[in-house]
Amino acid sequence: MLRVAFAGTTEFAVPALRALAASPHALVGVLTQPDRPAGRGRELKQSPVKQIALELGLPLAQPEQLRSAQERAPLVQWASDVLIVVAYGLLLPPAALSVPRLGCLNIHASLLPRWRGAAPIQRAILAGDSQTGVTIMQLDQGLDTGPTLAQRRVMITAGMDAAQLQAQLAGQGAALLLETLDALEAGRAHAEPQAREGATYARKIDKREARIDWAQSAAAIERQVRAFNPWPVAETLWGNQRLRLWEAHVATPRTAVGAAPGDVIGGTAVGVEVLCGQGVLAVTRLQLEGRRALPAGEFIRGQSLISARFT
């Protein structure tokens, strides 16, 4: 049995935390980021990891950073064999990395060295990757550059959005983590340096990336819609109204005399068809600003799309 500490913040970390709590290993404490203002009221909101830690009655600490001895004090007091870091949102300084006896392990949502960085799930979808996966790696001072202990591949199936892919990767990562901890305890774990070739960087998502450029191909825009569901959600302008696109697929190509990219060239219960720089996109779930998201059929019953143009 290992003494395990955990550092995580977002929903992606929750399956791993629950798996550890249910495992034979001793979960001795949880680090998560401080409560942050959220929503229109800017009220302080607990992280998903904090909510689970409180539910399970686990020792909890929320330091702003881990740079000072005072901030690292809970981690030292827990005397863990290993620290598991999952979507924590903070880079651990060398003084924190050296606290656990066996070091720090991370669940990363890609097949490293591809998609190092903050947004591997969204970047994999945007790039049109057919597969991705999870990696268990040892943390070092670099950005997702440490040696890897285990990997598991996951296919990115047609129509899969970021929320669906995240849920699948989080579950696979939790299972692979337990296997890796068992191997570590038994002395069977072996860390391999990452390949020197094939490294890519998954930079943080900027909300401005959600704005659709209809001069792109329908396939590229469809990936944009999937990658940005549930955040920040792909969007366009319809006149002076902001329109969010939650779901879409590439439609059967057809000619539209006199139409330009962004023009709505058809609308049925199957989807609102928009001409793109190459091909046609059928938008199947839409949301006008300030209203709820609607299936295409319900949307067009309440809106006239004659001569509509998205920009």
DRENDO-1510 file (C-alpha; in Angstrom, 1 decimal, always signed):
<recs>
REC; n; res; u; v; w
REC; 1; MET; +0.0; +0.0; +0.0 .
REC; 2; LEU; +1.3; +3.4; -1.0 .
REC; 3; ARG; +0.7; +6.7; +0.8 .
REC; 4; VAL; -0.8; +8.9; -2.0 .
REC; 5; ALA; -1.4; +12.6; -2.1 .
REC; 6; PHE; -3.4; +14.2; -4.9 .
REC; 7; ALA; -3.3; +17.6; -6.6 .
REC; 8; GLY; -6.2; +18.5; -9.0 .
REC; 9; THR; -8.8; +21.1; -9.7 .
REC; 10; THR; -11.0; +20.5; -12.7 .
REC; 11; GLU; -13.7; +17.9; -13.6 .
REC; 12; PHE; -11.1; +15.9; -15.5 .
REC; 13; ALA; -9.4; +15.0; -12.2 .
REC; 14; VAL; -12.5; +13.7; -10.5 .
REC; 15; PRO; -12.5; +10.1; -11.8 .
REC; 16; ALA; -8.8; +9.7; -10.8 .
REC; 17; LEU; -9.6; +11.0; -7.3 .
REC; 18; ARG; -12.5; +8.7; -6.8 .
REC; 19; ALA; -10.5; +5.7; -8.1 .
REC; 20; LEU; -7.7; +6.4; -5.6 .
REC; 21; ALA; -10.2; +6.8; -2.8 .
REC; 22; ALA; -11.7; +3.4; -3.6 .
REC; 23; SER; -8.3; +1.7; -4.1 .
REC; 24; PRO; -6.2; -0.1; -1.4 .
REC; 25; HIS; -3.7; +2.8; -1.4 .
REC; 26; ALA; -3.9; +5.3; +1.4 .
REC; 27; LEU; -5.1; +8.7; +0.1 .
REC; 28; VAL; -3.6; +11.0; +2.7 .
REC; 29; GLY; -4.5; +14.5; +1.4 .
REC; 30; VAL; -5.7; +16.6; -1.5 .
REC; 31; LEU; -4.4; +19.9; -3.0 .
REC; 32; THR; -6.7; +22.0; -5.1 .
REC; 33; GLN; -6.7; +25.6; -6.2 .
REC; 34; PRO; -8.4; +28.3; -4.0 .
REC; 35; ASP; -12.1; +29.0; -4.6 .
REC; 36; ARG; -12.5; +31.4; -7.5 .
REC; 37; PRO; -15.3; +33.9; -8.4 .
REC; 38; ALA; -17.6; +32.5; -11.0 .
REC; 39; GLY; -20.9; +33.3; -12.8 .
REC; 40; ARG; -22.6; +36.6; -13.1 .
REC; 41; GLY; -22.7; +37.1; -9.4 .
REC; 42; ARG; -19.0; +36.5; -9.1 .
REC; 43; GLU; -19.6; +34.3; -6.0 .
REC; 44; LEU; -16.7; +32.1; -4.9 .
REC; 45; LYS; -17.0; +28.6; -6.3 .
REC; 46; GLN; -15.4; +25.4; -5.1 .
REC; 47; SER; -13.5; +23.3; -7.6 .
REC; 48; PRO; -14.9; +19.9; -8.6 .
REC; 49; VAL; -12.0; +18.3; -6.8 .
REC; 50; LYS; -12.6; +20.2; -3.6 .
REC; 51; GLN; -16.3; +19.1; -3.7 .
REC; 52; ILE; -15.3; +15.5; -3.9 .
REC; 53; ALA; -12.6; +15.8; -1.2 .
REC; 54; LEU; -15.1; +17.3; +1.2 .
REC; 55; GLU; -17.7; +14.6; +0.3 .
REC; 56; LEU; -15.1; +11.9; +1.1 .
REC; 57; GLY; -13.8; +13.6; +4.2 .
REC; 58; LEU; -10.2; +13.9; +2.9 .
REC; 59; PRO; -7.6; +16.3; +4.3 .
REC; 60; LEU; -7.6; +19.4; +2.0 .
REC; 61; ALA; -5.3; +22.3; +1.4 .
REC; 62; GLN; -5.7; +25.2; -1.1 .
REC; 63; PRO; -2.5; +27.1; -1.4 .
REC; 64; GLU; -2.2; +29.9; -4.0 .
REC; 65; GLN; +1.2; +28.5; -5.1 .
REC; 66; LEU; +3.7; +25.9; -3.7 .
REC; 67; ARG; +6.7; +28.2; -3.7 .
REC; 68; SER; +7.1; +28.9; +0.0 .
REC; 69; ALA; +7.7; +26.4; +2.8 .
REC; 70; GLN; +4.4; +27.5; +4.4 .
REC; 71; GLU; +2.5; +26.7; +1.2 .
REC; 72; ARG; +4.2; +23.3; +0.9 .
REC; 73; ALA; +3.7; +22.4; +4.6 .
REC; 74; PRO; +0.5; +20.3; +4.1 .
REC; 75; LEU; +2.3; +18.2; +1.5 .
REC; 76; VAL; +5.3; +17.7; +3.8 .
REC; 77; GLN; +3.0; +16.8; +6.7 .
REC; 78; TRP; +1.1; +14.2; +4.7 .
REC; 79; ALA; +4.5; +12.3; +4.2 .
REC; 80; SER; +3.2; +10.7; +0.9 .
REC; 81; ASP; +5.2; +8.2; -1.1 .
REC; 82; VAL; +3.9; +9.8; -4.3 .
REC; 83; LEU; +1.9; +12.8; -5.4 .
REC; 84; ILE; -0.6; +12.4; -8.2 .
REC; 85; VAL; -1.2; +15.6; -10.3 .
REC; 86; VAL; -4.2; +15.8; -12.6 .
REC; 87; ALA; -5.4; +19.0; -14.1 .
REC; 88; TYR; -4.1; +21.0; -11.1 .
REC; 89; GLY; -3.5; +24.2; -13.0 .
REC; 90; LEU; -0.2; +25.1; -11.3 .
REC; 91; LEU; +3.4; +24.2; -12.3 .
REC; 92; LEU; +5.1; +22.5; -9.3 .
REC; 93; PRO; +8.5; +24.1; -8.4 .
REC; 94; PRO; +11.5; +21.8; -7.7 .
REC; 95; ALA; +11.0; +22.1; -4.0 .
REC; 96; ALA; +7.5; +20.6; -4.3 .
REC; 97; LEU; +8.5; +17.9; -6.8 .
REC; 98; SER; +11.1; +16.6; -4.4 .
REC; 99; VAL; +8.8; +16.2; -1.4 .
REC; 100; PRO; +7.2; +12.8; -2.1 .
REC; 101; ARG; +9.5; +9.8; -1.7 .
REC; 102; LEU; +8.8; +8.4; -5.1 .
REC; 103; GLY; +8.2; +11.7; -6.9 .
REC; 104; CYS; +5.2; +13.1; -8.7 .
REC; 105; LEU; +3.1; +11.4; -11.4 .
REC; 106; ASN; +0.8; +13.2; -13.8 .
REC; 107; ILE; -2.2; +12.0; -15.9 .
REC; 108; HIS; -1.9; +13.9; -19.2 .
REC; 109; ALA; -4.7; +13.8; -21.8 .
REC; 110; SER; -2.6; +12.9; -24.9 .
REC; 111; LEU; -0.1; +10.5; -26.2 .
REC; 112; LEU; +3.0; +12.4; -25.3 .
REC; 113; PRO; +5.1; +14.0; -26.8 .
REC; 114; ARG; +2.2; +15.0; -29.0 .
REC; 115; TRP; +0.1; +17.8; -27.5 .
REC; 116; ARG; +2.1; +18.9; -24.5 .
REC; 117; GLY; +0.4; +21.9; -22.8 .
REC; 118; ALA; -2.9; +23.2; -21.5 .
REC; 119; ALA; -5.5; +22.1; -24.1 .
REC; 120; PRO; -4.5; +18.7; -25.6 .
REC; 121; ILE; -8.1; +17.5; -26.0 .
REC; 122; GLN; -9.3; +20.5; -28.0 .
REC; 123; ARG; -6.1; +20.7; -30.1 .
REC; 124; ALA; -6.4; +17.0; -31.0 .
REC; 125; ILE; -9.9; +17.5; -32.3 .
REC; 126; LEU; -9.1; +20.7; -34.2 .
REC; 127; ALA; -6.1; +19.0; -35.9 .
REC; 128; GLY; -8.4; +16.2; -37.1 .
REC; 129; ASP; -6.4; +13.5; -35.2 .
REC; 130; SER; -8.0; +10.1; -35.5 .
REC; 131; GLN; -6.7; +9.0; -32.1 .
REC; 132; THR; -5.3; +10.4; -28.9 .
REC; 133; GLY; -4.9; +8.9; -25.4 .
REC; 134; VAL; -3.7; +9.3; -21.9 .
REC; 135; THR; -0.1; +9.2; -20.6 .
REC; 136; ILE; +1.1; +8.6; -17.0 .
REC; 137; MET; +4.4; +10.5; -16.7 .
REC; 138; GLN; +6.8; +11.6; -14.1 .
REC; 139; LEU; +6.8; +15.3; -13.5 .
REC; 140; ASP; +10.0; +17.3; -14.0 .
REC; 141; GLN; +10.6; +21.0; -14.3 .
REC; 142; GLY; +9.6; +21.2; -18.0 .
REC; 143; LEU; +6.1; +21.5; -19.5 .
REC; 144; ASP; +4.9; +17.8; -19.9 .
REC; 145; THR; +8.4; +16.7; -20.8 .
REC; 146; GLY; +9.0; +14.1; -18.1 .
REC; 147; PRO; +9.6; +10.4; -18.7 .
REC; 148; THR; +6.5; +8.2; -19.3 .
REC; 149; LEU; +5.4; +5.1; -17.4 .
REC; 150; ALA; +2.3; +4.1; -19.3 .
REC; 151; GLN; +0.1; +5.1; -22.2 .
REC; 152; ARG; -3.4; +4.0; -23.4 .
REC; 153; ARG; -4.8; +4.9; -26.8 .
REC; 154; VAL; -8.4; +6.2; -27.4 .
REC; 155; MET; -10.0; +6.7; -30.8 .
REC; 156; ILE; -11.6; +10.0; -31.7 .
REC; 157; THR; -14.8; +8.8; -33.3 .
REC; 158; ALA; -16.9; +10.7; -35.8 .
REC; 159; GLY; -18.9; +13.4; -34.1 .
REC; 160; MET; -17.1; +13.1; -30.8 .
REC; 161; ASP; -16.9; +16.5; -29.0 .
REC; 162; ALA; -14.5; +17.7; -26.4 .
REC; 163; ALA; -16.8; +16.9; -23.5 .
REC; 164; GLN; -17.3; +13.4; -24.7 .
REC; 165; LEU; -13.6; +12.8; -25.3 .
REC; 166; GLN; -12.7; +14.3; -22.0 .
REC; 167; ALA; -15.0; +12.0; -20.1 .
REC; 168; GLN; -13.5; +9.0; -21.9 .
REC; 169; LEU; -9.9; +10.0; -21.4 .
REC; 170; ALA; -10.6; +10.8; -17.7 .
REC; 171; GLY; -12.0; +7.3; -17.1 .
REC; 172; GLN; -9.1; +5.7; -19.0 .
REC; 173; GLY; -6.6; +7.8; -17.2 .
REC; 174; ALA; -8.0; +6.8; -13.7 .
REC; 175; ALA; -7.8; +3.1; -14.6 .
REC; 176; LEU; -4.3; +3.4; -16.0 .
REC; 177; LEU; -3.2; +5.3; -12.9 .
REC; 178; LEU; -4.2; +2.5; -10.6 .
REC; 179; GLU; -2.3; +0.0; -12.8 .
REC; 180; THR; +0.8; +2.2; -12.7 .
REC; 181; LEU; +0.7; +2.6; -8.9 .
REC; 182; ASP; +0.4; -1.1; -8.5 .
REC; 183; ALA; +3.5; -1.5; -10.8 .
REC; 184; LEU; +5.3; +1.2; -8.9 .
REC; 185; GLU; +4.6; -0.5; -5.5 .
REC; 186; ALA; +5.8; -3.9; -6.9 .
REC; 187; GLY; +8.9; -2.4; -8.4 .
REC; 188; ARG; +7.8; -3.1; -12.0 .
REC; 189; ALA; +7.3; +0.4; -13.2 .
REC; 190; HIS; +9.8; +1.6; -15.7 .
REC; 191; ALA; +10.0; +5.2; -17.0 .
REC; 192; GLU; +11.0; +5.8; -20.6 .
REC; 193; PRO; +12.2; +9.2; -21.9 .
REC; 194; GLN; +9.8; +10.9; -24.3 .
REC; 195; ALA; +10.7; +10.6; -28.0 .
REC; 196; ARG; +12.6; +13.6; -29.3 .
REC; 197; GLU; +10.5; +13.7; -32.5 .
REC; 198; GLY; +6.8; +14.4; -32.8 .
REC; 199; ALA; +6.4; +16.9; -30.0 .
REC; 200; THR; +3.6; +19.4; -30.5 .
REC; 201; TYR; +2.3; +22.2; -28.2 .
REC; 202; ALA; -1.3; +22.4; -27.2 .
REC; 203; ARG; -1.6; +26.1; -26.3 .
REC; 204; LYS; -4.4; +27.3; -24.0 .
REC; 205; ILE; -7.7; +28.0; -25.7 .
REC; 206; ASP; -8.5; +31.7; -26.4 .
REC; 207; LYS; -12.2; +32.6; -26.6 .
REC; 208; ARG; -11.5; +34.5; -29.8 .
REC; 209; GLU; -10.8; +31.1; -31.5 .
REC; 210; ALA; -14.5; +30.3; -31.2 .
REC; 211; ARG; -15.4; +32.8; -33.9 .
REC; 212; ILE; -16.2; +31.0; -37.1 .
REC; 213; ASP; -14.5; +32.0; -40.4 .
REC; 214; TRP; -16.9; +30.7; -43.0 .
REC; 215; ALA; -14.2; +30.9; -45.7 .
REC; 216; GLN; -12.7; +27.7; -44.1 .
REC; 217; SER; -13.8; +24.3; -45.2 .
REC; 218; ALA; -16.9; +22.7; -43.7 .
REC; 219; ALA; -14.7; +19.9; -42.3 .
REC; 220; ALA; -12.5; +22.4; -40.4 .
REC; 221; ILE; -15.5; +24.3; -39.0 .
REC; 222; GLU; -17.2; +21.0; -37.9 .
REC; 223; ARG; -14.0; +20.2; -35.9 .
REC; 224; GLN; -14.1; +23.7; -34.4 .
REC; 225; VAL; -17.7; +23.1; -33.3 .
REC; 226; ARG; -16.8; +19.8; -31.7 .
REC; 227; ALA; -13.6; +21.1; -30.1 .
REC; 228; PHE; -15.2; +24.0; -28.4 .
REC; 229; ASN; -18.2; +22.2; -26.9 .
REC; 230; PRO; -18.7; +22.8; -24.0 .
REC; 231; TRP; -16.4; +25.8; -23.9 .
REC; 232; PRO; -16.0; +28.4; -25.3 .
REC; 233; VAL; -18.6; +27.2; -27.9 .
REC; 234; ALA; -18.2; +28.1; -31.6 .
REC; 235; GLU; -20.1; +31.2; -32.6 .
REC; 236; THR; -21.0; +33.5; -35.5 .
REC; 237; LEU; -22.9; +36.7; -36.0 .
REC; 238; TRP; -26.4; +36.8; -37.6 .
REC; 239; GLY; -27.0; +40.5; -38.3 .
REC; 240; ASN; -26.3; +42.0; -34.9 .
REC; 241; GLN; -27.1; +38.9; -32.9 .
REC; 242; ARG; -24.5; +36.4; -31.6 .
REC; 243; LEU; -25.3; +32.8; -32.6 .
REC; 244; ARG; -23.7; +29.9; -30.8 .
REC; 245; LEU; -23.3; +26.6; -32.7 .
REC; 246; TRP; -23.3; +23.5; -30.4 .
REC; 247; GLU; -23.6; +20.7; -32.9 .
REC; 248; ALA; -23.0; +20.3; -36.6 .
REC; 249; HIS; -21.9; +17.9; -39.3 .
REC; 250; VAL; -20.6; +18.1; -42.9 .
REC; 251; ALA; -23.5; +18.0; -45.2 .
REC; 252; THR; -23.7; +16.5; -48.7 .
REC; 253; PRO; -22.1; +19.1; -51.1 .
REC; 254; ARG; -24.4; +20.9; -53.4 .
REC; 255; THR; -24.3; +24.0; -55.6 .
REC; 256; ALA; -25.9; +27.3; -54.6 .
REC; 257; VAL; -25.9; +29.8; -57.4 .
REC; 258; GLY; -24.8; +33.2; -56.3 .
REC; 259; ALA; -24.2; +32.2; -52.7 .
REC; 260; ALA; -21.0; +33.1; -50.7 .
REC; 261; PRO; -19.5; +31.5; -47.7 .
REC; 262; GLY; -21.7; +32.2; -44.6 .
REC; 263; ASP; -24.9; +32.2; -46.6 .
REC; 264; VAL; -27.7; +29.9; -45.3 .
REC; 265; ILE; -28.7; +27.8; -48.3 .
REC; 266; GLY; -31.2; +25.5; -46.7 .
REC; 267; GLY; -33.0; +24.7; -43.4 .
REC; 268; THR; -34.8; +21.6; -42.3 .
REC; 269; ALA; -35.3; +19.6; -39.2 .
REC; 270; VAL; -32.0; +17.8; -40.1 .
REC; 271; GLY; -30.0; +21.0; -39.9 .
REC; 272; VAL; -29.4; +24.6; -41.0 .
REC; 273; GLU; -27.2; +24.4; -44.0 .
REC; 274; VAL; -24.5; +27.0; -44.4 .
REC; 275; LEU; -22.2; +27.4; -47.4 .
REC; 276; CYS; -18.5; +27.3; -46.4 .
REC; 277; GLY; -15.3; +28.1; -48.3 .
REC; 278; GLN; -15.3; +24.4; -49.2 .
REC; 279; GLY; -18.4; +22.3; -48.7 .
REC; 280; VAL; -21.6; +22.8; -46.7 .
REC; 281; LEU; -22.1; +22.6; -42.9 .
REC; 282; ALA; -25.4; +21.4; -41.4 .
REC; 283; VAL; -25.8; +23.0; -38.0 .
REC; 284; THR; -28.1; +20.8; -35.9 .
REC; 285; ARG; -28.1; +22.7; -32.6 .
REC; 286; LEU; -28.1; +26.5; -32.3 .
REC; 287; GLN; -28.5; +29.1; -29.6 .
REC; 288; LEU; -29.3; +32.8; -30.0 .
REC; 289; GLU; -27.7; +35.0; -27.3 .
REC; 290; GLY; -29.8; +35.1; -24.2 .
REC; 291; ARG; -31.9; +32.1; -25.2 .
REC; 292; ARG; -31.7; +28.4; -24.8 .
REC; 293; ALA; -30.0; +26.1; -27.2 .
REC; 294; LEU; -32.5; +24.5; -29.7 .
REC; 295; PRO; -32.4; +21.6; -32.2 .
REC; 296; ALA; -32.4; +22.9; -35.8 .
REC; 297; GLY; -36.0; +21.9; -36.5 .
REC; 298; GLU; -37.3; +23.9; -33.5 .
REC; 299; PHE; -35.0; +26.8; -34.2 .
REC; 300; ILE; -36.2; +27.4; -37.8 .
REC; 301; ARG; -39.8; +27.2; -36.7 .
REC; 302; GLY; -39.3; +30.4; -34.7 .
REC; 303; GLN; -36.8; +32.2; -37.0 .
REC; 304; SER; -36.9; +33.2; -40.7 .
REC; 305; LEU; -33.7; +32.2; -42.4 .
REC; 306; ILE; -34.7; +33.5; -45.9 .
REC; 307; SER; -31.6; +35.3; -47.3 .
REC; 308; ALA; -29.8; +34.8; -43.9 .
REC; 309; ARG; -26.1; +35.3; -43.8 .
REC; 310; PHE; -23.7; +34.4; -41.0 .
REC; 311; THR; -20.5; +36.4; -40.5 .
</recs>
